[in-house]
Amino acid sequence: MSTSASEEPIKYPIPPFTEETALQKTRAAQDAWNTRDHNKVPFSYTPDCEWHVSEKFFSGREAITAFLKAKWEEELDYRLVKELWSYSGNRIAVRFEYEYHDEAGKWFRAHGNENWEFNDRGLMQIRDACINKVPIEQSVRRLKGWEVHDGK
């Protein structure tokens, strides 16, 4: 059963964004992703949200949930930082960096940019992400001491 747009909860802050509210939205996204909870994170997106993640294109919360479940099963001890890049109206652009290791213990750093578009209820309706991943030595990790706000 689908939910109409008017039945979706409001996810504050809502557009149009100011610098303060764009920073709040960026921090909220960072904190949500750092929980690595594939069952909760998708509720920040519209039921038909369109995603472009590097070479992958998909839409809808079910696809988002499946993508995040697989991602966080492979990307262990995932830690993410997002930085507000720009904002206007109902759009926000962020720069991000995250680190994780695989099952074999090999560490990776990923960085890139995301462009977000929100509906009037504050739910993301488009997410366009370009991501570059590189292997790193554990000794050069940058995010192990970085301030994150997910209670860990």
MODELLER restraints for C-alpha pairs under 7 A, 6 or more apart:
rsr = mdl.restraints
at = mdl.atoms
rsr.add(forms.Gaussian(group=physical.xy_distance, feature=features.Distance(at['CA:10:A'], at['CA:121:A']), mean=4.70, stdev=0.5))
rsr.add(forms.Gaussian(group=physical.xy_distance, feature=features.Distance(at['CA:10:A'], at['CA:122:A']), mean=6.00, stdev=0.5))
rsr.add(forms.Gaussian(group=physical.xy_distance, feature=features.Distance(at['CA:11:A'], at['CA:44:A']), mean=6.97, stdev=0.5))
rsr.add(forms.Gaussian(group=physical.xy_distance, feature=features.Distance(at['CA:11:A'], at['CA:121:A']), mean=6.13, stdev=0.5))
rsr.add(forms.Gaussian(group=physical.xy_distance, feature=features.Distance(at['CA:11:A'], at['CA:122:A']), mean=4.75, stdev=0.5))
rsr.add(forms.Gaussian(group=physical.xy_distance, feature=features.Distance(at['CA:11:A'], at['CA:123:A']), mean=5.95, stdev=0.5))
rsr.add(forms.Gaussian(group=physical.xy_distance, feature=features.Distance(at['CA:12:A'], at['CA:122:A']), mean=5.81, stdev=0.5))
rsr.add(forms.Gaussian(group=physical.xy_distance, feature=features.Distance(at['CA:13:A'], at['CA:21:A']), mean=5.94, stdev=0.5))
rsr.add(forms.Gaussian(group=physical.xy_distance, feature=features.Distance(at['CA:13:A'], at['CA:25:A']), mean=6.53, stdev=0.5))
rsr.add(forms.Gaussian(group=physical.xy_distance, feature=features.Distance(at['CA:13:A'], at['CA:122:A']), mean=6.23, stdev=0.5))
rsr.add(forms.Gaussian(group=physical.xy_distance, feature=features.Distance(at['CA:14:A'], at['CA:120:A']), mean=6.34, stdev=0.5))
rsr.add(forms.Gaussian(group=physical.xy_distance, feature=features.Distance(at['CA:14:A'], at['CA:121:A']), mean=6.00, stdev=0.5))
rsr.add(forms.Gaussian(group=physical.xy_distance, feature=features.Distance(at['CA:14:A'], at['CA:122:A']), mean=4.28, stdev=0.5))
rsr.add(forms.Gaussian(group=physical.xy_distance, feature=features.Distance(at['CA:15:A'], at['CA:89:A']), mean=6.11, stdev=0.5))
rsr.add(forms.Gaussian(group=physical.xy_distance, feature=features.Distance(at['CA:15:A'], at['CA:90:A']), mean=4.90, stdev=0.5))
rsr.add(forms.Gaussian(group=physical.xy_distance, feature=features.Distance(at['CA:15:A'], at['CA:120:A']), mean=6.18, stdev=0.5))
rsr.add(forms.Gaussian(group=physical.xy_distance, feature=features.Distance(at['CA:15:A'], at['CA:122:A']), mean=6.47, stdev=0.5))
rsr.add(forms.Gaussian(group=physical.xy_distance, feature=features.Distance(at['CA:16:A'], at['CA:89:A']), mean=4.35, stdev=0.5))
rsr.add(forms.Gaussian(group=physical.xy_distance, feature=features.Distance(at['CA:16:A'], at['CA:90:A']), mean=5.20, stdev=0.5))
rsr.add(forms.Gaussian(group=physical.xy_distance, feature=features.Distance(at['CA:17:A'], at['CA:87:A']), mean=6.92, stdev=0.5))
rsr.add(forms.Gaussian(group=physical.xy_distance, feature=features.Distance(at['CA:17:A'], at['CA:88:A']), mean=6.52, stdev=0.5))
rsr.add(forms.Gaussian(group=physical.xy_distance, feature=features.Distance(at['CA:17:A'], at['CA:89:A']), mean=5.65, stdev=0.5))
rsr.add(forms.Gaussian(group=physical.xy_distance, feature=features.Distance(at['CA:17:A'], at['CA:90:A']), mean=6.34, stdev=0.5))
rsr.add(forms.Gaussian(group=physical.xy_distance, feature=features.Distance(at['CA:22:A'], at['CA:87:A']), mean=6.63, stdev=0.5))
rsr.add(forms.Gaussian(group=physical.xy_distance, feature=features.Distance(at['CA:22:A'], at['CA:92:A']), mean=6.77, stdev=0.5))
rsr.add(forms.Gaussian(group=physical.xy_distance, feature=features.Distance(at['CA:23:A'], at['CA:84:A']), mean=6.21, stdev=0.5))
rsr.add(forms.Gaussian(group=physical.xy_distance, feature=features.Distance(at['CA:26:A'], at['CA:82:A']), mean=6.52, stdev=0.5))
rsr.add(forms.Gaussian(group=physical.xy_distance, feature=features.Distance(at['CA:26:A'], at['CA:83:A']), mean=7.00, stdev=0.5))
rsr.add(forms.Gaussian(group=physical.xy_distance, feature=features.Distance(at['CA:26:A'], at['CA:84:A']), mean=6.29, stdev=0.5))
rsr.add(forms.Gaussian(group=physical.xy_distance, feature=features.Distance(at['CA:30:A'], at['CA:80:A']), mean=6.50, stdev=0.5))
rsr.add(forms.Gaussian(group=physical.xy_distance, feature=features.Distance(at['CA:30:A'], at['CA:81:A']), mean=6.13, stdev=0.5))
rsr.add(forms.Gaussian(group=physical.xy_distance, feature=features.Distance(at['CA:30:A'], at['CA:82:A']), mean=5.79, stdev=0.5))
rsr.add(forms.Gaussian(group=physical.xy_distance, feature=features.Distance(at['CA:31:A'], at['CA:149:A']), mean=5.64, stdev=0.5))
rsr.add(forms.Gaussian(group=physical.xy_distance, feature=features.Distance(at['CA:31:A'], at['CA:150:A']), mean=5.20, stdev=0.5))
rsr.add(forms.Gaussian(group=physical.xy_distance, feature=features.Distance(at['CA:32:A'], at['CA:41:A']), mean=6.05, stdev=0.5))
rsr.add(forms.Gaussian(group=physical.xy_distance, feature=features.Distance(at['CA:33:A'], at['CA:41:A']), mean=6.68, stdev=0.5))
rsr.add(forms.Gaussian(group=physical.xy_distance, feature=features.Distance(at['CA:34:A'], at['CA:79:A']), mean=5.98, stdev=0.5))
rsr.add(forms.Gaussian(group=physical.xy_distance, feature=features.Distance(at['CA:34:A'], at['CA:80:A']), mean=6.17, stdev=0.5))
rsr.add(forms.Gaussian(group=physical.xy_distance, feature=features.Distance(at['CA:34:A'], at['CA:150:A']), mean=6.18, stdev=0.5))
rsr.add(forms.Gaussian(group=physical.xy_distance, feature=features.Distance(at['CA:35:A'], at['CA:150:A']), mean=6.28, stdev=0.5))
rsr.add(forms.Gaussian(group=physical.xy_distance, feature=features.Distance(at['CA:36:A'], at['CA:72:A']), mean=6.43, stdev=0.5))
rsr.add(forms.Gaussian(group=physical.xy_distance, feature=features.Distance(at['CA:38:A'], at['CA:65:A']), mean=5.44, stdev=0.5))
rsr.add(forms.Gaussian(group=physical.xy_distance, feature=features.Distance(at['CA:38:A'], at['CA:68:A']), mean=5.35, stdev=0.5))
rsr.add(forms.Gaussian(group=physical.xy_distance, feature=features.Distance(at['CA:38:A'], at['CA:69:A']), mean=5.31, stdev=0.5))
rsr.add(forms.Gaussian(group=physical.xy_distance, feature=features.Distance(at['CA:39:A'], at['CA:65:A']), mean=6.34, stdev=0.5))
rsr.add(forms.Gaussian(group=physical.xy_distance, feature=features.Distance(at['CA:42:A'], at['CA:61:A']), mean=5.72, stdev=0.5))
rsr.add(forms.Gaussian(group=physical.xy_distance, feature=features.Distance(at['CA:42:A'], at['CA:64:A']), mean=6.26, stdev=0.5))
rsr.add(forms.Gaussian(group=physical.xy_distance, feature=features.Distance(at['CA:42:A'], at['CA:65:A']), mean=6.12, stdev=0.5))
rsr.add(forms.Gaussian(group=physical.xy_distance, feature=features.Distance(at['CA:44:A'], at['CA:123:A']), mean=5.41, stdev=0.5))
rsr.add(forms.Gaussian(group=physical.xy_distance, feature=features.Distance(at['CA:44:A'], at['CA:124:A']), mean=6.36, stdev=0.5))
rsr.add(forms.Gaussian(group=physical.xy_distance, feature=features.Distance(at['CA:45:A'], at['CA:123:A']), mean=4.93, stdev=0.5))
rsr.add(forms.Gaussian(group=physical.xy_distance, feature=features.Distance(at['CA:45:A'], at['CA:124:A']), mean=4.51, stdev=0.5))
rsr.add(forms.Gaussian(group=physical.xy_distance, feature=features.Distance(at['CA:45:A'], at['CA:125:A']), mean=6.02, stdev=0.5))
rsr.add(forms.Gaussian(group=physical.xy_distance, feature=features.Distance(at['CA:46:A'], at['CA:123:A']), mean=5.55, stdev=0.5))
rsr.add(forms.Gaussian(group=physical.xy_distance, feature=features.Distance(at['CA:46:A'], at['CA:124:A']), mean=5.91, stdev=0.5))
rsr.add(forms.Gaussian(group=physical.xy_distance, feature=features.Distance(at['CA:46:A'], at['CA:125:A']), mean=5.32, stdev=0.5))
rsr.add(forms.Gaussian(group=physical.xy_distance, feature=features.Distance(at['CA:47:A'], at['CA:60:A']), mean=5.21, stdev=0.5))
rsr.add(forms.Gaussian(group=physical.xy_distance, feature=features.Distance(at['CA:47:A'], at['CA:61:A']), mean=5.31, stdev=0.5))
rsr.add(forms.Gaussian(group=physical.xy_distance, feature=features.Distance(at['CA:48:A'], at['CA:59:A']), mean=5.72, stdev=0.5))
rsr.add(forms.Gaussian(group=physical.xy_distance, feature=features.Distance(at['CA:48:A'], at['CA:60:A']), mean=4.15, stdev=0.5))
rsr.add(forms.Gaussian(group=physical.xy_distance, feature=features.Distance(at['CA:48:A'], at['CA:61:A']), mean=6.70, stdev=0.5))
rsr.add(forms.Gaussian(group=physical.xy_distance, feature=features.Distance(at['CA:49:A'], at['CA:59:A']), mean=5.32, stdev=0.5))
rsr.add(forms.Gaussian(group=physical.xy_distance, feature=features.Distance(at['CA:49:A'], at['CA:60:A']), mean=5.18, stdev=0.5))
rsr.add(forms.Gaussian(group=physical.xy_distance, feature=features.Distance(at['CA:49:A'], at['CA:124:A']), mean=6.77, stdev=0.5))
rsr.add(forms.Gaussian(group=physical.xy_distance, feature=features.Distance(at['CA:49:A'], at['CA:125:A']), mean=4.37, stdev=0.5))
rsr.add(forms.Gaussian(group=physical.xy_distance, feature=features.Distance(at['CA:49:A'], at['CA:126:A']), mean=5.55, stdev=0.5))
rsr.add(forms.Gaussian(group=physical.xy_distance, feature=features.Distance(at['CA:50:A'], at['CA:58:A']), mean=6.12, stdev=0.5))
rsr.add(forms.Gaussian(group=physical.xy_distance, feature=features.Distance(at['CA:50:A'], at['CA:59:A']), mean=4.33, stdev=0.5))
rsr.add(forms.Gaussian(group=physical.xy_distance, feature=features.Distance(at['CA:50:A'], at['CA:60:A']), mean=6.72, stdev=0.5))
rsr.add(forms.Gaussian(group=physical.xy_distance, feature=features.Distance(at['CA:50:A'], at['CA:125:A']), mean=6.25, stdev=0.5))
rsr.add(forms.Gaussian(group=physical.xy_distance, feature=features.Distance(at['CA:50:A'], at['CA:126:A']), mean=4.84, stdev=0.5))
rsr.add(forms.Gaussian(group=physical.xy_distance, feature=features.Distance(at['CA:50:A'], at['CA:127:A']), mean=6.29, stdev=0.5))
rsr.add(forms.Gaussian(group=physical.xy_distance, feature=features.Distance(at['CA:51:A'], at['CA:57:A']), mean=5.68, stdev=0.5))
rsr.add(forms.Gaussian(group=physical.xy_distance, feature=features.Distance(at['CA:51:A'], at['CA:58:A']), mean=5.34, stdev=0.5))
rsr.add(forms.Gaussian(group=physical.xy_distance, feature=features.Distance(at['CA:51:A'], at['CA:59:A']), mean=5.66, stdev=0.5))
rsr.add(forms.Gaussian(group=physical.xy_distance, feature=features.Distance(at['CA:51:A'], at['CA:126:A']), mean=6.06, stdev=0.5))
rsr.add(forms.Gaussian(group=physical.xy_distance, feature=features.Distance(at['CA:51:A'], at['CA:127:A']), mean=4.90, stdev=0.5))
rsr.add(forms.Gaussian(group=physical.xy_distance, feature=features.Distance(at['CA:51:A'], at['CA:128:A']), mean=5.91, stdev=0.5))
rsr.add(forms.Gaussian(group=physical.xy_distance, feature=features.Distance(at['CA:52:A'], at['CA:58:A']), mean=6.72, stdev=0.5))
rsr.add(forms.Gaussian(group=physical.xy_distance, feature=features.Distance(at['CA:52:A'], at['CA:127:A']), mean=6.30, stdev=0.5))
rsr.add(forms.Gaussian(group=physical.xy_distance, feature=features.Distance(at['CA:52:A'], at['CA:128:A']), mean=4.71, stdev=0.5))
rsr.add(forms.Gaussian(group=physical.xy_distance, feature=features.Distance(at['CA:52:A'], at['CA:129:A']), mean=5.96, stdev=0.5))
rsr.add(forms.Gaussian(group=physical.xy_distance, feature=features.Distance(at['CA:53:A'], at['CA:128:A']), mean=6.21, stdev=0.5))
rsr.add(forms.Gaussian(group=physical.xy_distance, feature=features.Distance(at['CA:53:A'], at['CA:129:A']), mean=4.84, stdev=0.5))
rsr.add(forms.Gaussian(group=physical.xy_distance, feature=features.Distance(at['CA:53:A'], at['CA:130:A']), mean=6.15, stdev=0.5))
rsr.add(forms.Gaussian(group=physical.xy_distance, feature=features.Distance(at['CA:54:A'], at['CA:129:A']), mean=6.20, stdev=0.5))
rsr.add(forms.Gaussian(group=physical.xy_distance, feature=features.Distance(at['CA:54:A'], at['CA:130:A']), mean=4.98, stdev=0.5))
rsr.add(forms.Gaussian(group=physical.xy_distance, feature=features.Distance(at['CA:54:A'], at['CA:131:A']), mean=5.98, stdev=0.5))
rsr.add(forms.Gaussian(group=physical.xy_distance, feature=features.Distance(at['CA:74:A'], at['CA:102:A']), mean=5.93, stdev=0.5))
rsr.add(forms.Gaussian(group=physical.xy_distance, feature=features.Distance(at['CA:75:A'], at['CA:100:A']), mean=5.35, stdev=0.5))
rsr.add(forms.Gaussian(group=physical.xy_distance, feature=features.Distance(at['CA:75:A'], at['CA:101:A']), mean=5.79, stdev=0.5))
rsr.add(forms.Gaussian(group=physical.xy_distance, feature=features.Distance(at['CA:75:A'], at['CA:102:A']), mean=5.63, stdev=0.5))
rsr.add(forms.Gaussian(group=physical.xy_distance, feature=features.Distance(at['CA:76:A'], at['CA:100:A']), mean=5.42, stdev=0.5))
rsr.add(forms.Gaussian(group=physical.xy_distance, feature=features.Distance(at['CA:76:A'], at['CA:101:A']), mean=5.20, stdev=0.5))
rsr.add(forms.Gaussian(group=physical.xy_distance, feature=features.Distance(at['CA:76:A'], at['CA:102:A']), mean=5.86, stdev=0.5))
rsr.add(forms.Gaussian(group=physical.xy_distance, feature=features.Distance(at['CA:77:A'], at['CA:100:A']), mean=5.36, stdev=0.5))
rsr.add(forms.Gaussian(group=physical.xy_distance, feature=features.Distance(at['CA:77:A'], at['CA:101:A']), mean=6.55, stdev=0.5))
rsr.add(forms.Gaussian(group=physical.xy_distance, feature=features.Distance(at['CA:78:A'], at['CA:98:A']), mean=6.83, stdev=0.5))
rsr.add(forms.Gaussian(group=physical.xy_distance, feature=features.Distance(at['CA:78:A'], at['CA:99:A']), mean=5.70, stdev=0.5))
rsr.add(forms.Gaussian(group=physical.xy_distance, feature=features.Distance(at['CA:78:A'], at['CA:100:A']), mean=4.43, stdev=0.5))
rsr.add(forms.Gaussian(group=physical.xy_distance, feature=features.Distance(at['CA:79:A'], at['CA:98:A']), mean=5.37, stdev=0.5))
rsr.add(forms.Gaussian(group=physical.xy_distance, feature=features.Distance(at['CA:79:A'], at['CA:99:A']), mean=5.52, stdev=0.5))
rsr.add(forms.Gaussian(group=physical.xy_distance, feature=features.Distance(at['CA:79:A'], at['CA:100:A']), mean=6.61, stdev=0.5))
rsr.add(forms.Gaussian(group=physical.xy_distance, feature=features.Distance(at['CA:79:A'], at['CA:143:A']), mean=6.79, stdev=0.5))
rsr.add(forms.Gaussian(group=physical.xy_distance, feature=features.Distance(at['CA:80:A'], at['CA:97:A']), mean=5.84, stdev=0.5))
rsr.add(forms.Gaussian(group=physical.xy_distance, feature=features.Distance(at['CA:80:A'], at['CA:98:A']), mean=4.17, stdev=0.5))
rsr.add(forms.Gaussian(group=physical.xy_distance, feature=features.Distance(at['CA:80:A'], at['CA:99:A']), mean=6.76, stdev=0.5))
rsr.add(forms.Gaussian(group=physical.xy_distance, feature=features.Distance(at['CA:81:A'], at['CA:96:A']), mean=5.62, stdev=0.5))
rsr.add(forms.Gaussian(group=physical.xy_distance, feature=features.Distance(at['CA:81:A'], at['CA:97:A']), mean=5.47, stdev=0.5))
rsr.add(forms.Gaussian(group=physical.xy_distance, feature=features.Distance(at['CA:81:A'], at['CA:98:A']), mean=6.25, stdev=0.5))
rsr.add(forms.Gaussian(group=physical.xy_distance, feature=features.Distance(at['CA:82:A'], at['CA:94:A']), mean=6.35, stdev=0.5))
rsr.add(forms.Gaussian(group=physical.xy_distance, feature=features.Distance(at['CA:82:A'], at['CA:95:A']), mean=5.80, stdev=0.5))
rsr.add(forms.Gaussian(group=physical.xy_distance, feature=features.Distance(at['CA:82:A'], at['CA:96:A']), mean=4.32, stdev=0.5))
rsr.add(forms.Gaussian(group=physical.xy_distance, feature=features.Distance(at['CA:82:A'], at['CA:97:A']), mean=6.65, stdev=0.5))
rsr.add(forms.Gaussian(group=physical.xy_distance, feature=features.Distance(at['CA:83:A'], at['CA:94:A']), mean=5.43, stdev=0.5))
rsr.add(forms.Gaussian(group=physical.xy_distance, feature=features.Distance(at['CA:83:A'], at['CA:95:A']), mean=5.15, stdev=0.5))
rsr.add(forms.Gaussian(group=physical.xy_distance, feature=features.Distance(at['CA:83:A'], at['CA:96:A']), mean=6.07, stdev=0.5))
rsr.add(forms.Gaussian(group=physical.xy_distance, feature=features.Distance(at['CA:84:A'], at['CA:93:A']), mean=6.43, stdev=0.5))
rsr.add(forms.Gaussian(group=physical.xy_distance, feature=features.Distance(at['CA:84:A'], at['CA:94:A']), mean=4.59, stdev=0.5))
rsr.add(forms.Gaussian(group=physical.xy_distance, feature=features.Distance(at['CA:84:A'], at['CA:95:A']), mean=6.49, stdev=0.5))
rsr.add(forms.Gaussian(group=physical.xy_distance, feature=features.Distance(at['CA:85:A'], at['CA:93:A']), mean=5.29, stdev=0.5))
rsr.add(forms.Gaussian(group=physical.xy_distance, feature=features.Distance(at['CA:85:A'], at['CA:94:A']), mean=4.71, stdev=0.5))
rsr.add(forms.Gaussian(group=physical.xy_distance, feature=features.Distance(at['CA:85:A'], at['CA:95:A']), mean=6.14, stdev=0.5))
rsr.add(forms.Gaussian(group=physical.xy_distance, feature=features.Distance(at['CA:86:A'], at['CA:92:A']), mean=5.82, stdev=0.5))
rsr.add(forms.Gaussian(group=physical.xy_distance, feature=features.Distance(at['CA:86:A'], at['CA:93:A']), mean=5.05, stdev=0.5))
rsr.add(forms.Gaussian(group=physical.xy_distance, feature=features.Distance(at['CA:86:A'], at['CA:94:A']), mean=6.85, stdev=0.5))
rsr.add(forms.Gaussian(group=physical.xy_distance, feature=features.Distance(at['CA:87:A'], at['CA:93:A']), mean=6.12, stdev=0.5))
rsr.add(forms.Gaussian(group=physical.xy_distance, feature=features.Distance(at['CA:90:A'], at['CA:117:A']), mean=5.79, stdev=0.5))
rsr.add(forms.Gaussian(group=physical.xy_distance, feature=features.Distance(at['CA:90:A'], at['CA:118:A']), mean=5.36, stdev=0.5))
rsr.add(forms.Gaussian(group=physical.xy_distance, feature=features.Distance(at['CA:91:A'], at['CA:116:A']), mean=5.51, stdev=0.5))
rsr.add(forms.Gaussian(group=physical.xy_distance, feature=features.Distance(at['CA:91:A'], at['CA:117:A']), mean=4.54, stdev=0.5))
rsr.add(forms.Gaussian(group=physical.xy_distance, feature=features.Distance(at['CA:91:A'], at['CA:118:A']), mean=6.37, stdev=0.5))
rsr.add(forms.Gaussian(group=physical.xy_distance, feature=features.Distance(at['CA:92:A'], at['CA:115:A']), mean=6.02, stdev=0.5))
rsr.add(forms.Gaussian(group=physical.xy_distance, feature=features.Distance(at['CA:92:A'], at['CA:116:A']), mean=5.17, stdev=0.5))
rsr.add(forms.Gaussian(group=physical.xy_distance, feature=features.Distance(at['CA:92:A'], at['CA:117:A']), mean=6.65, stdev=0.5))
rsr.add(forms.Gaussian(group=physical.xy_distance, feature=features.Distance(at['CA:93:A'], at['CA:114:A']), mean=5.65, stdev=0.5))
rsr.add(forms.Gaussian(group=physical.xy_distance, feature=features.Distance(at['CA:93:A'], at['CA:115:A']), mean=4.51, stdev=0.5))
rsr.add(forms.Gaussian(group=physical.xy_distance, feature=features.Distance(at['CA:93:A'], at['CA:116:A']), mean=6.12, stdev=0.5))
rsr.add(forms.Gaussian(group=physical.xy_distance, feature=features.Distance(at['CA:94:A'], at['CA:113:A']), mean=5.66, stdev=0.5))
rsr.add(forms.Gaussian(group=physical.xy_distance, feature=features.Distance(at['CA:94:A'], at['CA:114:A']), mean=5.31, stdev=0.5))
rsr.add(forms.Gaussian(group=physical.xy_distance, feature=features.Distance(at['CA:94:A'], at['CA:115:A']), mean=6.64, stdev=0.5))
rsr.add(forms.Gaussian(group=physical.xy_distance, feature=features.Distance(at['CA:95:A'], at['CA:112:A']), mean=5.82, stdev=0.5))
rsr.add(forms.Gaussian(group=physical.xy_distance, feature=features.Distance(at['CA:95:A'], at['CA:113:A']), mean=4.49, stdev=0.5))
rsr.add(forms.Gaussian(group=physical.xy_distance, feature=features.Distance(at['CA:95:A'], at['CA:114:A']), mean=6.47, stdev=0.5))
rsr.add(forms.Gaussian(group=physical.xy_distance, feature=features.Distance(at['CA:96:A'], at['CA:111:A']), mean=5.49, stdev=0.5))
rsr.add(forms.Gaussian(group=physical.xy_distance, feature=features.Distance(at['CA:96:A'], at['CA:112:A']), mean=5.56, stdev=0.5))
rsr.add(forms.Gaussian(group=physical.xy_distance, feature=features.Distance(at['CA:96:A'], at['CA:113:A']), mean=6.08, stdev=0.5))
rsr.add(forms.Gaussian(group=physical.xy_distance, feature=features.Distance(at['CA:97:A'], at['CA:110:A']), mean=5.57, stdev=0.5))
rsr.add(forms.Gaussian(group=physical.xy_distance, feature=features.Distance(at['CA:97:A'], at['CA:111:A']), mean=4.19, stdev=0.5))
rsr.add(forms.Gaussian(group=physical.xy_distance, feature=features.Distance(at['CA:97:A'], at['CA:112:A']), mean=6.67, stdev=0.5))
rsr.add(forms.Gaussian(group=physical.xy_distance, feature=features.Distance(at['CA:98:A'], at['CA:109:A']), mean=5.75, stdev=0.5))
rsr.add(forms.Gaussian(group=physical.xy_distance, feature=features.Distance(at['CA:98:A'], at['CA:110:A']), mean=5.27, stdev=0.5))
rsr.add(forms.Gaussian(group=physical.xy_distance, feature=features.Distance(at['CA:98:A'], at['CA:111:A']), mean=6.40, stdev=0.5))
rsr.add(forms.Gaussian(group=physical.xy_distance, feature=features.Distance(at['CA:99:A'], at['CA:108:A']), mean=5.57, stdev=0.5))
rsr.add(forms.Gaussian(group=physical.xy_distance, feature=features.Distance(at['CA:99:A'], at['CA:109:A']), mean=4.45, stdev=0.5))
rsr.add(forms.Gaussian(group=physical.xy_distance, feature=features.Distance(at['CA:99:A'], at['CA:110:A']), mean=6.25, stdev=0.5))
rsr.add(forms.Gaussian(group=physical.xy_distance, feature=features.Distance(at['CA:99:A'], at['CA:143:A']), mean=6.92, stdev=0.5))
rsr.add(forms.Gaussian(group=physical.xy_distance, feature=features.Distance(at['CA:100:A'], at['CA:107:A']), mean=5.69, stdev=0.5))
rsr.add(forms.Gaussian(group=physical.xy_distance, feature=features.Distance(at['CA:100:A'], at['CA:108:A']), mean=5.54, stdev=0.5))
rsr.add(forms.Gaussian(group=physical.xy_distance, feature=features.Distance(at['CA:100:A'], at['CA:109:A']), mean=6.78, stdev=0.5))
rsr.add(forms.Gaussian(group=physical.xy_distance, feature=features.Distance(at['CA:101:A'], at['CA:107:A']), mean=4.13, stdev=0.5))
rsr.add(forms.Gaussian(group=physical.xy_distance, feature=features.Distance(at['CA:101:A'], at['CA:108:A']), mean=5.95, stdev=0.5))
rsr.add(forms.Gaussian(group=physical.xy_distance, feature=features.Distance(at['CA:107:A'], at['CA:135:A']), mean=5.91, stdev=0.5))
rsr.add(forms.Gaussian(group=physical.xy_distance, feature=features.Distance(at['CA:107:A'], at['CA:136:A']), mean=5.40, stdev=0.5))
rsr.add(forms.Gaussian(group=physical.xy_distance, feature=features.Distance(at['CA:107:A'], at['CA:137:A']), mean=6.12, stdev=0.5))
rsr.add(forms.Gaussian(group=physical.xy_distance, feature=features.Distance(at['CA:107:A'], at['CA:138:A']), mean=5.94, stdev=0.5))
rsr.add(forms.Gaussian(group=physical.xy_distance, feature=features.Distance(at['CA:108:A'], at['CA:133:A']), mean=6.63, stdev=0.5))
rsr.add(forms.Gaussian(group=physical.xy_distance, feature=features.Distance(at['CA:108:A'], at['CA:134:A']), mean=5.55, stdev=0.5))
rsr.add(forms.Gaussian(group=physical.xy_distance, feature=features.Distance(at['CA:108:A'], at['CA:135:A']), mean=4.27, stdev=0.5))
rsr.add(forms.Gaussian(group=physical.xy_distance, feature=features.Distance(at['CA:108:A'], at['CA:136:A']), mean=5.16, stdev=0.5))
rsr.add(forms.Gaussian(group=physical.xy_distance, feature=features.Distance(at['CA:109:A'], at['CA:133:A']), mean=5.66, stdev=0.5))
rsr.add(forms.Gaussian(group=physical.xy_distance, feature=features.Distance(at['CA:109:A'], at['CA:134:A']), mean=5.47, stdev=0.5))
rsr.add(forms.Gaussian(group=physical.xy_distance, feature=features.Distance(at['CA:109:A'], at['CA:135:A']), mean=6.34, stdev=0.5))
rsr.add(forms.Gaussian(group=physical.xy_distance, feature=features.Distance(at['CA:109:A'], at['CA:136:A']), mean=6.48, stdev=0.5))
rsr.add(forms.Gaussian(group=physical.xy_distance, feature=features.Distance(at['CA:110:A'], at['CA:131:A']), mean=6.44, stdev=0.5))
rsr.add(forms.Gaussian(group=physical.xy_distance, feature=features.Distance(at['CA:110:A'], at['CA:132:A']), mean=5.37, stdev=0.5))
rsr.add(forms.Gaussian(group=physical.xy_distance, feature=features.Distance(at['CA:110:A'], at['CA:133:A']), mean=4.14, stdev=0.5))
rsr.add(forms.Gaussian(group=physical.xy_distance, feature=features.Distance(at['CA:110:A'], at['CA:134:A']), mean=6.35, stdev=0.5))
rsr.add(forms.Gaussian(group=physical.xy_distance, feature=features.Distance(at['CA:111:A'], at['CA:131:A']), mean=5.67, stdev=0.5))
rsr.add(forms.Gaussian(group=physical.xy_distance, feature=features.Distance(at['CA:111:A'], at['CA:132:A']), mean=5.47, stdev=0.5))
rsr.add(forms.Gaussian(group=physical.xy_distance, feature=features.Distance(at['CA:111:A'], at['CA:133:A']), mean=6.65, stdev=0.5))
rsr.add(forms.Gaussian(group=physical.xy_distance, feature=features.Distance(at['CA:112:A'], at['CA:130:A']), mean=5.45, stdev=0.5))
rsr.add(forms.Gaussian(group=physical.xy_distance, feature=features.Distance(at['CA:112:A'], at['CA:131:A']), mean=4.60, stdev=0.5))
rsr.add(forms.Gaussian(group=physical.xy_distance, feature=features.Distance(at['CA:112:A'], at['CA:132:A']), mean=6.09, stdev=0.5))
rsr.add(forms.Gaussian(group=physical.xy_distance, feature=features.Distance(at['CA:113:A'], at['CA:129:A']), mean=5.78, stdev=0.5))
rsr.add(forms.Gaussian(group=physical.xy_distance, feature=features.Distance(at['CA:113:A'], at['CA:130:A']), mean=5.56, stdev=0.5))
rsr.add(forms.Gaussian(group=physical.xy_distance, feature=features.Distance(at['CA:113:A'], at['CA:131:A']), mean=6.93, stdev=0.5))
rsr.add(forms.Gaussian(group=physical.xy_distance, feature=features.Distance(at['CA:114:A'], at['CA:127:A']), mean=6.80, stdev=0.5))
rsr.add(forms.Gaussian(group=physical.xy_distance, feature=features.Distance(at['CA:114:A'], at['CA:128:A']), mean=5.47, stdev=0.5))
rsr.add(forms.Gaussian(group=physical.xy_distance, feature=features.Distance(at['CA:114:A'], at['CA:129:A']), mean=4.29, stdev=0.5))
rsr.add(forms.Gaussian(group=physical.xy_distance, feature=features.Distance(at['CA:114:A'], at['CA:130:A']), mean=6.51, stdev=0.5))
rsr.add(forms.Gaussian(group=physical.xy_distance, feature=features.Distance(at['CA:115:A'], at['CA:127:A']), mean=5.90, stdev=0.5))
rsr.add(forms.Gaussian(group=physical.xy_distance, feature=features.Distance(at['CA:115:A'], at['CA:128:A']), mean=5.11, stdev=0.5))
rsr.add(forms.Gaussian(group=physical.xy_distance, feature=features.Distance(at['CA:115:A'], at['CA:129:A']), mean=6.50, stdev=0.5))
rsr.add(forms.Gaussian(group=physical.xy_distance, feature=features.Distance(at['CA:116:A'], at['CA:124:A']), mean=6.61, stdev=0.5))
rsr.add(forms.Gaussian(group=physical.xy_distance, feature=features.Distance(at['CA:116:A'], at['CA:126:A']), mean=5.68, stdev=0.5))
rsr.add(forms.Gaussian(group=physical.xy_distance, feature=features.Distance(at['CA:116:A'], at['CA:127:A']), mean=4.86, stdev=0.5))
rsr.add(forms.Gaussian(group=physical.xy_distance, feature=features.Distance(at['CA:116:A'], at['CA:128:A']), mean=6.56, stdev=0.5))
rsr.add(forms.Gaussian(group=physical.xy_distance, feature=features.Distance(at['CA:117:A'], at['CA:124:A']), mean=5.69, stdev=0.5))
rsr.add(forms.Gaussian(group=physical.xy_distance, feature=features.Distance(at['CA:117:A'], at['CA:125:A']), mean=5.73, stdev=0.5))
rsr.add(forms.Gaussian(group=physical.xy_distance, feature=features.Distance(at['CA:117:A'], at['CA:126:A']), mean=5.07, stdev=0.5))
rsr.add(forms.Gaussian(group=physical.xy_distance, feature=features.Distance(at['CA:117:A'], at['CA:127:A']), mean=6.77, stdev=0.5))
rsr.add(forms.Gaussian(group=physical.xy_distance, feature=features.Distance(at['CA:118:A'], at['CA:124:A']), mean=4.21, stdev=0.5))
rsr.add(forms.Gaussian(group=physical.xy_distance, feature=features.Distance(at['CA:118:A'], at['CA:125:A']), mean=5.29, stdev=0.5))
rsr.add(forms.Gaussian(group=physical.xy_distance, feature=features.Distance(at['CA:119:A'], at['CA:125:A']), mean=6.20, stdev=0.5))
